[in-house]
C-alpha cells in the first residue's frame, strides 16, 4: 500500500484509479458511508462498476493507516477527509534558546 498523502482529484475522470474515484466522491460528499460514496460515483458516471464491497476494500485500509478519517455510527464507518481547522493552542517557550552557528 502506498502511504503517501491522499491526492483529492478536482473532477471525476473515468480513467482514474478506483481509489482516486472514491476519494473524489468522498470529497464531494464531505462525509459518507461506503454505500453513499458508491452512489455518488454512479451519479458522476452511471456506467461505473465499483461495488460497495470493492469500495470498502479500498477505503478501510486508507482509514486504518490514517490517510483518511472516519467515525463509527450505528456500527457503520462514516468516512471523511476532514482536516484540523483550528489552530493549536499550545505555546513554545523560546527563552534560553541560543542560535547555533
N, C-alpha and C positions, 0 to 999 in steps of 0.2 A: 504494500500500500504506500502510495506517495503521501508523505506527511508535510507537504508544503502548504502554505496558507491557501484557503479557498479563493478562487477567482470567480466573481459573480458576473456572468455574461449580461450585457446590457440589452440583448434581444434574443429571441428564440432562433436557433439555427438547427435545422433538421439533421445537419451533418456533424453536430457536436456529439461528444461522448454522452452516454446516458447520465453520468454523474453531472456533467455541465447542464444538461437539460433539466434535471431535477433541482439543481441549485438555482437555475433561472426561475423555475416555477415557485420555489420556496421564497425567493426574494420578492416575487410579485405578490405573494400572499402575506408576507411578514412572519406569520407563524401558522403551522398547519400540521395535520396528521398525514401519514403516508397516503391515505386514500384521497385526501383533499389535494395533495401535491400532484398525484397522478391525474386527477380530474382537471386540474389547471393546465397540465401539459396537454391533455386531449382537447382543451379549448384552443390552445395555440396551434395544434395540428391534429385533426380528427383521425389521421392515419397512424398516429403514434402508437407503438406496440408495447411500451413499457408497462409491466403489470405491477400491482401493489406489492407482490412478493419480491419481484426484482428490485423495486424501489427501496424496500426495506433492507434488502441485502446490500445495497449501496449506501444508504443513509445511516444505518445503525453503526457501522464501523467508523464513519466520519464523526458521529456523535461520541462513540466510545473513546476515540483518540482526541477529543476536544476540538475538532476542526469546525464543528457546528454545535450550536447549543440546543437545549430542549428541556422540557419538563414533563413529568408524568402527571396525567389527569385521568381519573377513571380507568386506570390500567392501560391507557394509551399514551404513547410518547408524542408530544407535540413539539415538532422541530421548529427552530428559528435561527436567524443569523444575527441576532441582536448583539450589539457591542456595548461596552461600558460607555454610557453617555455623560456621566457625571465625573467631575474631576476628583482625583484622590485628595482627601483632606489631610493626609499625612504631611509632615514637615521634616526637613533635614536641617540639622544644626551644623552650619558651616564654620562656626567659631573654632579656631585652633587648627584648621586645616591649612597646610602650607603648600605653596606651589613647588613642584618637583621640576628642577631644571636639568 
